[in-house]
Amino acid sequence: MKLTRSFAARAAAVAAVAGLALFGVASLVSSAAGVNPHDLEAVATRAIEVNNRSTMLPAAYAPGRLTADQHRSLRATIQSSYVGVFAGPALANRLNGFLSWADRIAADPSQPRALTADIASVSFDPPVVSGDTATVTGTYVLVEKQAYDTPSGVTATLGGRYTNSFAMELSKRGAVWMVTGYSEQPVDFAADPSMSSNLDVDPNPGATKPPVGDPQPIDPAPLGN
C-alpha cells in the first residue's frame, strides 16, 4: 500500500461522506429540543483526536522492536481510547485498522507513525438531530509530523497542515453520545519543510509508507485516516 491513494479508494471515501450527508438531509430534523449542540461537538472533537493520535508511539518504544509487553500495551491503549468514544460499525472498523497497524509496527520499523498530531481547529455545521441519533459535519485542521524508518535504519520525517471535512453519525447510548459512523475527506494540505528530514535517503518515500485505517485521498496522508 502507498500513501498516494488509488482512484477507487478516493471514490469510496467521497461516497461514504456523501452517504452520511444525504442521510442527514433526508432522514433527520434540525436540532431537536433538549439536545445541547456542544455535547455533540465535544464527542466529535474527541473522536477526531483519538483517530489522529492512535499512531503515536510512547517515547520508549522502538518501531520494529517492540517487546511482547509493549505490543500488548499498545493494543490495549488503542482499544481503550476507541471504546470510550466509538460504538457499533465505526468502532469495529476503526479498531480493525489501528490494531492491525499496532501488529505491523511491532515488528516492522518501516511502518509509518505520528510523532506529533495537534488539532489546530475544528469548525462545525449546525447539527441535525432526530431523537437519539444525530449527524455532525464540519472541517478540522490537523498539524501532523510523521516518521518511518528506512531499510538502512535511518528515520525519515515529513508533515504539514491538513484540512479535512468530516461527517459523523452519533447515537445516544443511555446518557452518552457515541460515534457510530465516521467518514472524512481531504480539503487541503500544506507541507511544512521544517518537518522533513532524510527523505533523500529513499528516493520514493511514498512507496514505503502505507496508510493506516480507512483510505483517504491525500498525499501524504494523515496517519489517523
Beta strands, then each sheet from edge to edge (+ up, - down):
strand 1: 29-30
strand 2: 113-124
strand 3: 128-130
strand 4: 133-149
strand 5: 155-173
strand 6: 176-191
sheet 1: 1+ 3- 4+ 2-
sheet 2: 1+ 3- 4+ 5- 6+
end
